[in-house]
Amino acid sequence: MPLSDEELYSRFQSNVAILSSGMKREAAAGNVVGAISLAWGADTSVVEAVLWEHSTVLARYPTRKFFQLGENLVEQLPAVLAGAGPSETASSVIERARSAIVAAADPSLRNSLSSAWTNVADLSSLPAPSDKDLLDSVRRRTGGLEIEAFITHRRQESVESMTAALGAEASGETATAIEMAYASDLYALEGYLVESAIALGDTFLMTVTIRWELITEAIAMMADLPQEFAPAVEAIRAAVAAAVGEAEWSRLSDTLQPHV
C-alpha cells in the first residue's frame, strides 16, 4: 500500500537521521568514500523533505519527476568530486555541492534548504576522495570482480543459500534455515543494488552504500523475529520493502528466491 503524505515525509526525515549517523560512523573509521556517500544521501533526503514541505512547489512536479530529482542529485556527485582540488576536504566538497543545489533551486526553497542541511564537520578532517579511493571502493564492494560477473555471482550465491535454507528447514533446523534465507536475500539485494547503480550511471556505486545503509538499518530495527521459517523470511522482506518503497520493491522482489 502506498505511503500517505505524512508517512512519506516522515520517511525522508528518518532517512536523513539514519544516513547522517552512518556518515559519522564511516568518517570516524576513516572511510572517506563511505562517509561522503552517506552525507550526499542525507542531503538528497533533505531536498526531498523540503520539497514535500512546500506543496506549492511540489505541485509543479509530477510524482515520478519528484523522485527523479533525488536520483539526479545522487548522480551529480561524481561530477562534483571530479572538480575537487588536491587540498580540498570531504566536507568542503559537500558544502560546494550544497551551494550549487541551493543556487539552482526554486527561490522559494533556498532558505529552507540552507537551514535544513545537516552538520558535516565530521568530514572536515578527511581529504576529498581521489579517483583511486573511489575505484578502490568499487573493488572492495565487488571483490575485484567485473560488475557483471559480480552480479551473476551474487545471484548464484542467493540461489545456493536459499537451497540450503530449504534443506535445513526440511531437516528441522529452523534457526539455520532462517539464517541461510536471510543470507540469500542479502546476496540478491546487493546484486540488485549494484545493477541499479550502474543503470543510473553511478559507476562508483555510491547509491549502493546509501541504500544498503537504509535497508540494513530497517532490518536492525525490527521487532522480535518470528520463530517459524516462512513468517521470519516474510517479516525480513517486509522490512526491506518498507525501506525501499513500493515501486522499488516490485523490481527487487523479482530477484529474490522462492521460500515456500
C-alpha positions in Angstrom: 0.0 0.0 0.0 1.4 3.4 -0.9 2.5 5.7 2.0 0.4 8.6 3.0 1.9 12.1 2.5 2.7 12.2 6.3 4.3 8.8 6.2 6.4 9.7 3.2 7.6 13.0 4.8 8.4 11.1 8.0 10.5 8.6 5.9 12.5 11.4 4.3 13.3 12.8 7.8 14.2 9.4 9.1 16.5 8.8 6.2 18.3 12.0 6.9 18.9 10.9 10.5 20.0 7.3 9.5 22.4 8.4 6.8 23.9 11.2 8.9 24.6 8.8 11.7 26.2 6.4 9.2 28.3 9.2 7.8 29.7 10.0 11.3 30.5 6.3 11.8 32.3 5.9 8.5 34.1 9.2 9.0 35.4 8.1 12.4 36.6 4.9 10.7 38.5 6.9 8.0 36.3 5.6 5.2 36.0 8.8 3.2 34.2 7.3 0.3 31.6 5.7 2.5 31.2 8.8 4.6 30.8 11.2 1.7 28.4 8.8 0.0 26.2 8.8 3.1 26.4 12.5 3.6 25.2 13.0 0.0 22.4 10.5 0.5 21.3 12.5 3.6 21.4 15.7 1.5 19.2 14.0 -1.1 16.7 13.2 1.6 16.9 16.7 2.9 16.0 18.1 -0.6 13.1 15.6 -0.8 11.8 16.6 2.6 12.0 20.3 1.8 10.2 19.8 -1.5 7.5 17.9 0.3 7.1 20.7 2.8 6.5 23.2 0.0 3.3 22.0 -1.5 3.0 24.9 -3.9 6.4 24.0 -5.4 5.7 20.2 -5.2 2.6 20.8 -7.3 4.8 21.6 -10.2 6.4 18.2 -10.2 4.5 15.0 -11.2 5.2 12.2 -8.8 7.8 10.4 -11.0 9.6 13.7 -11.7 9.7 14.4 -8.0 11.5 11.2 -7.3 13.8 11.7 -10.2 15.0 14.9 -8.5 16.5 12.8 -5.8 18.1 10.4 -8.2 19.6 13.2 -10.2 21.2 14.7 -7.1 23.0 11.5 -6.4 24.0 11.1 -10.0 25.7 14.6 -9.8 28.2 13.6 -7.1 30.9 12.1 -9.3 31.0 15.3 -11.3 31.3 17.3 -8.1 34.1 15.1 -6.9 35.9 15.4 -10.2 36.2 19.1 -9.6 37.8 18.7 -6.1 41.2 20.4 -5.7 44.1 18.4 -4.2 43.9 20.2 -0.9 40.1 20.1 -0.6 38.4 18.3 2.3 35.5 15.9 2.1 33.4 18.5 4.0 34.2 21.3 1.6 33.1 19.1 -1.4 29.7 18.6 0.3 29.5 22.3 1.1 30.3 23.2 -2.5 27.7 20.7 -3.8 25.1 22.2 -1.4 25.8 25.7 -2.7 25.2 24.5 -6.2 21.9 22.9 -5.2 20.7 26.0 -3.4 21.7 28.2 -6.3 19.8 26.0 -8.8 16.7 25.6 -6.6 13.4 27.4 -6.9 13.9 30.7 -5.0 11.1 29.8 -2.5 13.1 26.8 -1.4 16.5 28.4 -0.8 16.2 29.5 2.8 14.6 26.2 3.8 17.3 24.2 2.1 20.1 26.2 3.7 18.7 25.8 7.2 17.9 22.1 6.7 21.4 20.8 5.9 23.0 18.5 8.5 26.3 19.1 10.1 29.2 17.6 8.2 32.0 18.7 10.4 33.0 15.1 10.9 34.2 15.2 7.2 36.5 18.1 7.8 39.5 16.0 8.8 39.2 13.8 5.7 40.6 14.7 2.3 38.3 14.6 -0.6 38.4 11.1 -2.1 40.7 10.7 -5.1 39.9 8.7 -8.2 42.0 5.9 -6.7 39.9 6.0 -3.5 36.7 5.7 -5.5 37.9 2.9 -7.7 39.4 1.0 -4.7 35.9 1.3 -3.0 34.3 -0.3 -6.0 36.9 -3.1 -6.0 36.2 -3.8 -2.3 32.5 -3.9 -3.0 32.9 -6.4 -5.9 35.8 -8.4 -4.5 37.8 -7.4 -7.6 35.2 -8.9 -10.0 33.9 -7.1 -13.0 30.5 -5.6 -12.4 28.5 -8.2 -14.5 30.5 -11.1 -13.0 29.8 -9.8 -9.5 26.1 -9.5 -10.1 26.0 -13.0 -11.6 28.0 -14.3 -8.6 25.7 -12.7 -6.1 22.6 -14.2 -7.7 24.2 -17.6 -7.8 25.0 -17.3 -4.1 21.4 -16.3 -3.5 20.2 -19.5 -5.2 22.6 -21.7 -3.3 21.8 -20.1 0.1 18.1 -20.5 -0.4 18.5 -24.1 -1.5 20.5 -24.7 1.7 17.8 -22.9 3.7 15.0 -25.0 2.4 17.1 -28.2 3.1 17.7 -27.1 6.6 14.1 -26.3 7.2 13.1 -29.8 5.9 15.5 -31.3 8.4 14.0 -29.4 11.3 16.9 -26.9 11.6 14.7 -23.8 11.5 17.2 -21.4 13.0 19.8 -22.3 10.5 17.2 -22.2 7.7 16.3 -18.6 8.7 19.9 -17.5 8.7 20.5 -19.0 5.3 17.4 -17.5 3.8 18.5 -14.1 5.2 21.9 -14.6 3.5 20.1 -15.5 0.3 18.1 -12.3 0.3 21.2 -10.1 1.1 23.1 -11.6 -1.8 20.2 -10.9 -4.1 19.8 -7.4 -2.7 23.5 -6.5 -3.2 23.4 -7.8 -6.7 20.2 -5.8 -7.4 21.6 -2.6 -5.9 24.8 -2.8 -7.9 22.9 -3.4 -11.1 20.6 -0.4 -10.3 23.5 1.8 -9.6 25.1 1.1 -12.9 21.8 1.7 -14.7 21.7 5.1 -13.0 25.3 5.9 -14.2 26.6 5.6 -10.7 29.9 3.9 -11.6 31.4 4.4 -8.2 28.4 2.6 -6.6 27.7 5.3 -4.1 24.0 4.7 -4.2 24.7 1.1 -3.2 26.2 2.4 0.1 23.3 4.8 0.7 20.6 2.2 0.1 22.4 -0.6 1.9 22.6 1.7 4.9 18.8 2.4 4.9 17.9 -1.3 4.3 20.1 -2.8 6.9 19.0 -0.2 9.5 15.4 -1.1 8.8 16.2 -4.8 9.4 18.1 -4.0 12.6 15.2 -2.0 13.9 12.7 -4.9 13.5 10.9 -6.2 16.5 11.4 -9.8 17.5 11.7 -12.1 14.5 9.1 -14.9 14.2 10.5 -18.3 15.2 8.9 -20.1 12.2 10.7 -20.2 8.9 8.2 -18.7 6.4 7.0 -15.9 8.7 10.6 -15.0 9.6 11.5 -14.7 5.9 8.4 -12.7 5.2 9.0 -10.3 8.1 12.5 -9.5 6.9 11.3 -9.0 3.4 8.5 -6.7 4.7 11.2 -4.6 6.4 13.2 -4.3 3.2 10.0 -3.4 1.2 9.2 -0.6 3.7 12.8 0.7 3.4 12.9 0.8 -0.4 9.3 1.8 -1.2 6.6 0.1 -3.3 8.0 0.8 -6.8 11.5 -0.3 -5.9 10.2 -3.4 -4.1 8.3 -4.6 -7.1 11.5 -4.8 -9.0 13.7 -6.0 -6.2 11.3 -8.8 -5.1 11.7 -10.4 -8.6 15.3 -11.1 -7.8 14.6 -13.0 -4.5 14.4 -16.7 -4.3 11.1 -18.6 -3.5 11.0 -19.6 0.1 7.9 -21.8 0.2 
